Amino acid sequence: MADLKPVAARPMSPHLTIYKLTLTMMMSIAHRITGAALYLGTLLLAWFLIAASMNSATFAVASSFLHSWFGMVILFGFTWALMNHLLGGVRHALWDYGWGLDAPEREWLAMGTLVGGLGLTLVVWLIYAIWG
């Protein structure tokens, strides 16, 4: 039987407790989470559209759920996820062009993504409240 070589000690990657959590890191995590949430929201949208194409009773069930307080909370979260993910994609596109990669610009872009996502969500819901 061949002699086994001792396993060399591999360098350990720094743990999360070593890193200082920055807004850019948190917005990157939020971008991934909102991407996953958009999949679930798309299923909700598909349910609504399928119900609308079937008959009035099926549409009434879907519509009553979406107009309930729980449905409105889900739709608000879906709207925020959509806007946040959209602006996160714009932020990444800017980085792909080499813009905003330095330390202060990264944080400004992350803050812009956060504030812009919330702002656009509120604008959409304000428009819904006025004309919906």
Beta strands, then each sheet from edge to edge (+ up, - down):
end
